[in-house]
Amino acid sequence: MAKEQKEMQLLVRREMARRPLDTSMVQVSVSHGVIYLRGTLRAVRGHDLDLEHEINILQTILKQKAGIRDVVSELQTR
């Protein structure tokens, strides 16, 4: 995996960590500047969240980052 792709994955993981989300079952992959989010997303215990809204916020934030061309979310919510 190219260094740029690893750096983008770390950037995505950092952004996800800033939200009250359990992303332990989320896979992040990068291809040509496109971020793919796959897996299951849950709210952290004690937080009542609209997960679809949180996904939209995360996509908006990530699309503003340098080098990221698009974000494809294939996330399931619980």
PARO-464099 format. One record per atom (N, C-alpha, C, O): x, y, z; residue number from 1; atom name. Coordinates in steps of 0.1 Angstrom, whole numbers, padded with zeros to 4 digits, m for minus. Example, Ala and Ser with C-alpha at 12.3 -4.5 7.8 and 13.67 -1.06 7.14 Angstrom:
BEGIN
    c1    c2    c3 resi name
  0132 m0057  0078    1    N
  0123 m0045  0078    1   CA
  0132 m0033  0078    1    C
  0142 m0033  0085    1    O
  0128 m0022  0071    2    N
  0137 m0011  0071    2   CA
  0129  0000  0079    2    C
  0134  0011  0080    2    O
END
This chain:
BEGIN
    c1    c2    c3 resi name
  0009 m0012  0000    1    N
  0000  0000  0000    1   CA
  0009  0012  0000    1    C
  0019  0013  0007    1    O
  0005  0022 m0008    2    N
  0013  0034 m0009    2   CA
  0012  0042  0004    2    C
  0002  0042  0011    2    O
  0023  0050  0006    3    N
  0023  0058  0018    3   CA
  0011  0068  0018    3    C
  0006  0071  0029    3    O
  0008  0074  0007    4    N
 m0003  0084  0006    4   CA
 m0016  0077  0011    4    C
 m0024  0083  0018    4    O
 m0018  0065  0006    5    N
 m0031  0058  0010    5   CA
 m0031  0055  0025    5    C
 m0042  0057  0031    5    O
 m0020  0051  0031    6    N
 m0020  0049  0045    6   CA
 m0022  0062  0053    6    C
 m0030  0062  0063    6    O
 m0016  0073  0048    7    N
 m0019  0086  0055    7   CA
 m0033  0090  0054    7    C
 m0039  0095  0063    7    O
 m0040  0087  0042    8    N
 m0054  0091  0041    8   CA
 m0062  0082  0050    8    C
 m0072  0087  0056    8    O
 m0059  0069  0051    9    N
 m0066  0061  0061    9   CA
 m0065  0066  0075    9    C
 m0075  0066  0082    9    O
 m0053  0070  0079   10    N
 m0051  0075  0092   10   CA
 m0059  0088  0094   10    C
 m0065  0090  0105   10    O
 m0060  0097  0084   11    N
 m0067  0109  0085   11   CA
 m0082  0106  0087   11    C
 m0089  0112  0095   11    O
 m0087  0096  0079   12    N
 m0101  0092  0081   12   CA
 m0104  0086  0094   12    C
 m0114  0090  0101   12    O
 m0095  0078  0099   13    N
 m0097  0072  0113   13   CA
 m0097  0083  0124   13    C
 m0105  0082  0133   13    O
 m0088  0093  0122   14    N
 m0088  0104  0132   14   CA
 m0101  0112  0132   14    C
 m0106  0115  0142   14    O
 m0106  0114  0120   15    N
 m0119  0122  0119   15   CA
 m0130  0114  0125   15    C
 m0139  0119  0132   15    O
 m0130  0101  0123   16    N
 m0141  0092  0129   16   CA
 m0140  0092  0144   16    C
 m0150  0091  0151   16    O
 m0128  0092  0149   17    N
 m0125  0092  0163   17   CA
 m0131  0104  0170   17    C
 m0133  0104  0182   17    O
 m0132  0115  0163   18    N
 m0137  0128  0169   18   CA
 m0152  0128  0171   18    C
 m0157  0137  0178   18    O
 m0159  0118  0165   19    N
 m0173  0117  0166   19   CA
 m0177  0107  0177   19    C
 m0169  0098  0179   19    O
 m0189  0108  0183   20    N
 m0192  0098  0193   20   CA
 m0198  0085  0186   20    C
 m0209  0081  0188   20    O
 m0189  0078  0178   21    N
 m0192  0067  0170   21   CA
 m0184  0055  0174   21    C
 m0172  0057  0177   21    O
 m0189  0043  0173   22    N
 m0182  0031  0175   22   CA
 m0179  0026  0161   22    C
 m0187  0021  0153   22    O
 m0166  0028  0157   23    N
 m0162  0025  0143   23   CA
 m0153  0012  0143   23    C
 m0146  0010  0133   23    O
 m0154  0004  0154   24    N
 m0145 m0007  0155   24   CA
 m0148 m0018  0144   24    C
 m0140 m0026  0141   24    O
 m0160 m0017  0138   25    N
 m0164 m0027  0127   25   CA
 m0164 m0020  0113   25    C
 m0171 m0025  0104   25    O
 m0157 m0009  0112   26    N
 m0157 m0001  0099   26   CA
 m0143 m0004  0093   26    C
 m0133 m0002  0099   26    O
 m0144 m0007  0080   27    N
 m0132 m0009  0072   27   CA
 m0130  0003  0063   27    C
 m0140  0008  0057   27    O
 m0118  0009  0063   28    N
 m0115  0021  0055   28   CA
 m0105  0017  0044   28    C
 m0094  0011  0048   28    O
 m0109  0019  0032   29    N
 m0099  0017  0021   29   CA
 m0099  0029  0012   29    C
 m0108  0037  0011   29    O
 m0087  0030  0005   30    N
 m0085  0042 m0003   30   CA
 m0080  0037 m0017   30    C
 m0072  0028 m0018   30    O
 m0086  0043 m0027   31    N
 m0082  0040 m0041   31   CA
 m0082  0053 m0049   31    C
 m0093  0058 m0052   31    O
 m0071  0058 m0054   32    N
 m0070  0069 m0062   32   CA
 m0077  0082 m0057   32    C
 m0084  0089 m0064   32    O
 m0076  0084 m0043   33    N
 m0082  0095 m0037   33   CA
 m0097  0093 m0033   33    C
 m0103  0103 m0028   33    O
 m0102  0082 m0036   34    N
 m0116  0079 m0032   34   CA
 m0116  0070 m0019   34    C
 m0109  0060 m0019   34    O
 m0123  0075 m0009   35    N
 m0124  0068  0004   35   CA
 m0136  0059  0004   35    C
 m0147  0063  0000   35    O
 m0134  0046  0007   36    N
 m0145  0036  0008   36   CA
 m0147  0032  0023   36    C
 m0137  0028  0029   36    O
 m0159  0034  0028   37    N
 m0162  0031  0042   37   CA
 m0172  0019  0041   37    C
 m0183  0020  0036   37    O
 m0168  0008  0047   38    N
 m0176 m0004  0047   38   CA
 m0177 m0010  0061   38    C
 m0168 m0009  0069   38    O
 m0188 m0016  0064   39    N
 m0190 m0023  0077   39   CA
 m0202 m0018  0084   39    C
 m0211 m0013  0078   39    O
 m0201 m0019  0097   40    N
 m0212 m0015  0106   40   CA
 m0208 m0004  0115   40    C
 m0197 m0004  0121   40    O
 m0216  0006  0116   41    N
 m0214  0018  0124   41   CA
 m0224  0019  0135   41    C
 m0236  0017  0133   41    O
 m0220  0021  0147   42    N
 m0229  0022  0159   42   CA
 m0226  0035  0167   42    C
 m0215  0040  0166   42    O
 m0236  0039  0174   43    N
 m0234  0051  0183   43   CA
 m0227  0045  0196   43    C
 m0229  0034  0200   43    O
 m0218  0053  0202   44    N
 m0212  0050  0214   44   CA
 m0222  0049  0225   44    C
 m0232  0057  0225   44    O
 m0221  0040  0234   45    N
 m0231  0038  0245   45   CA
 m0233  0051  0252   45    C
 m0223  0058  0256   45    O
 m0245  0055  0254   46    N
 m0249  0067  0262   46   CA
 m0252  0079  0252   46    C
 m0255  0090  0257   46    O
 m0250  0077  0239   47    N
 m0253  0088  0230   47   CA
 m0264  0083  0221   47    C
 m0264  0073  0215   47    O
 m0275  0092  0220   48    N
 m0286  0089  0212   48   CA
 m0284  0097  0199   48    C
 m0287  0109  0199   48    O
 m0280  0091  0188   49    N
 m0276  0098  0176   49   CA
 m0284  0093  0164   49    C
 m0289  0082  0163   49    O
 m0286  0103  0155   50    N
 m0291  0099  0141   50   CA
 m0279  0095  0133   50    C
 m0271  0103  0128   50    O
 m0277  0082  0132   51    N
 m0264  0077  0125   51   CA
 m0263  0081  0111   51    C
 m0252  0084  0106   51    O
 m0274  0082  0104   52    N
 m0274  0086  0090   52   CA
 m0269  0100  0089   52    C
 m0261  0104  0080   52    O
 m0273  0109  0098   53    N
 m0269  0123  0098   53   CA
 m0254  0123  0101   53    C
 m0247  0131  0095   53    O
 m0249  0115  0111   54    N
 m0235  0115  0114   54   CA
 m0227  0110  0102   54    C
 m0216  0115  0100   54    O
 m0232  0101  0094   55    N
 m0225  0096  0082   55   CA
 m0224  0108  0072   55    C
 m0213  0110  0066   55    O
 m0234  0115  0071   56    N
 m0234  0127  0062   56   CA
 m0224  0137  0066   56    C
 m0217  0143  0058   56    O
 m0224  0140  0079   57    N
 m0214  0150  0085   57   CA
 m0200  0145  0082   57    C
 m0192  0153  0077   57    O
 m0197  0132  0084   58    N
 m0184  0127  0082   58   CA
 m0180  0128  0068   58    C
 m0169  0131  0065   58    O
 m0189  0124  0059   59    N
 m0186  0125  0044   59   CA
 m0183  0140  0040   59    C
 m0174  0142  0033   59    O
 m0191  0149  0045   60    N
 m0189  0163  0042   60   CA
 m0175  0168  0047   60    C
 m0168  0175  0040   60    O
 m0171  0164  0059   61    N
 m0158  0168  0065   61   CA
 m0147  0162  0057   61    C
 m0137  0169  0053   61    O
 m0148  0149  0053   62    N
 m0137  0142  0046   62   CA
 m0136  0148  0032   62    C
 m0124  0149  0027   62    O
 m0147  0151  0025   63    N
 m0146  0157  0012   63   CA
 m0138  0170  0011   63    C
 m0134  0174  0001   63    O
 m0137  0177  0023   64    N
 m0130  0190  0023   64   CA
 m0115  0188  0025   64    C
 m0108  0198  0024   64    O
 m0111  0176  0028   65    N
 m0097  0174  0030   65   CA
 m0089  0173  0017   65    C
 m0094  0168  0007   65    O
 m0077  0178  0018   66    N
 m0068  0177  0006   66   CA
 m0065  0163  0002   66    C
 m0062  0154  0010   66    O
 m0066  0161 m0011   67    N
 m0063  0147 m0017   67   CA
 m0075  0138 m0017   67    C
 m0074  0127 m0024   67    O
 m0086  0141 m0011   68    N
 m0098  0132 m0011   68   CA
 m0107  0137 m0022   68    C
 m0112  0148 m0021   68    O
 m0109  0129 m0031   69    N
 m0118  0132 m0043   69   CA
 m0133  0129 m0040   69    C
 m0141  0136 m0044   69    O
 m0135  0118 m0033   70    N
 m0149  0114 m0030   70   CA
 m0149  0104 m0018   70    C
 m0139  0099 m0015   70    O
 m0161  0103 m0012   71    N
 m0163  0093 m0001   71   CA
 m0175  0085 m0005   71    C
 m0186  0090 m0007   71    O
 m0172  0072 m0005   72    N
 m0183  0062 m0008   72   CA
 m0186  0055  0005   72    C
 m0177  0048  0010   72    O
 m0198  0056  0010   73    N
 m0202  0050  0022   73   CA
 m0211  0038  0019   73    C
 m0222  0039  0013   73    O
 m0206  0026  0023   74    N
 m0214  0014  0023   74   CA
 m0216  0009  0037   74    C
 m0215 m0003  0040   74    O
 m0219  0018  0046   75    N
 m0220  0015  0060   75   CA
 m0234  0011  0063   75    C
 m0244  0016  0058   75    O
 m0235  0001  0072   76    N
 m0248 m0003  0078   76   CA
 m0248  0003  0092   76    C
 m0238  0005  0099   76    O
 m0260  0007  0097   77    N
 m0261  0013  0110   77   CA
 m0269  0004  0120   77    C
 m0277 m0004  0115   77    O
 m0265  0005  0132   78    N
 m0272 m0003  0143   78   CA
 m0275  0006  0154   78    C
 m0281  0002  0164   78    O
END
